[in-house]
Amino acid sequence: MQANPITPTIPLDQDGIHHGFLRLPYSRDDSAWGSVMIPITVIKNGEGPTALLTGANHGDEYEGPVVLQELTVALKPEDVNGRIIIVPAFNFPAFMAGTRTSPIDRGNLNRSFPGRPDGTPTEKIADYFQRYLLPLTDVAVDFHSGGKTLDFVPFAAAHILEDKSNEKACFEAMAAFNAPYSVQLLEIDNIGMYDTVVESMGKVLVTTELGGGGTATAKTIGIARKGLRNVLIQFGILQGQKQLESSVNLGMPGADCFTFCEQGGLYEPMVDLGDPVGEGDIIARVWPMDRTGVEPTRYHAKRSGILISRHFPGLIKSGDCAAVIGVPEV
């Protein structure tokens, strides 16, 4: 297979702490021999497991970048057993633009795997991670939140998998992360996802949804910071005691957890995040924007549970996700 054009400017396998870039050649109007410079830090101390830590897989999600930037200045090699690879801005062009997808090629990195070494810049990033970084990895933590269009209760998630041995390891890592909510997730759109590739390689993955609205809060950053430390302790990469609190265990067992808008307009949430919902309850109303005297479109819960996600902006379009329900695990 063709080699990927991305090259690291630092060693990936030498002891010590190394800060540098993944350099992706990108010829463009303002720089004929230009490059996209994706920041990376590698901290290694002897033999041991490797953790691959990523944020800004979508460029408008910020808990991961904040916590991972902090880790690059807080950790010393002697703190680590094994290796930590830190990429605070996975989709760096999207992160710099504050957008979900790359402004270069409109690529959604989390739908671009396995990627192509001769593809678009987003596809080249995906290919590099799949072929060069993930084979080095034992556990991956990929931070997400709702970006500009969704808001979530803060949860860590692991996926329901056919490989039950790997599923068990992922669930244990999710429990170690110990977010306020822990979700066993059955994806309804997993084609091209980073998560799918990581799990198909038999690696342990923890992902999150920690808030949303295109910003982060002190609370959600604190959840990310504590959870990441817990996972690194779980795998013996850091020393210390995990900080554990109560976590609500939820499942998302099917497509009926999701409600999608069929008529755009003015979005009115009828239930707040974290509130209980009964099957048939009205969870959102959408009002027309261009006239008065017209009843809103009502959206009903397809099953009972807890509202764990909702549309964030005040206006909603047909096809947008209006709400998501998680089902308490007994």
Secondary structure, 3 states (H helix, E strand, C coil): CCCCCCEECCCCCCCEEEEEEEEEECCECCECCCEEEEEEEEEEECCCCEEEEECCCCCCCCHHHHHHHHHHHHCCHHHCCEEEEEECCCCHHHHHHCCCCCCCCCCCHHHCCCCCCCCCHHHHHHHHHHHHHHHHCCEEEECCCCCCCEEECCEEEEECCCCHHHHHHHHHHHHHHCCCEEEEECCCCCCCCHHHHHHHCCCEEEEEECCCCCCCCHHHHHHHHHHHHHHHHHCCCCCCCCCCCCCEEEEECCHHHEEECCCCEEEEECCCCCCEECCCCEEEEEECCCCCCCCCEEEECCCCEEEEEEECCCEECCCCEEEEEEEECC
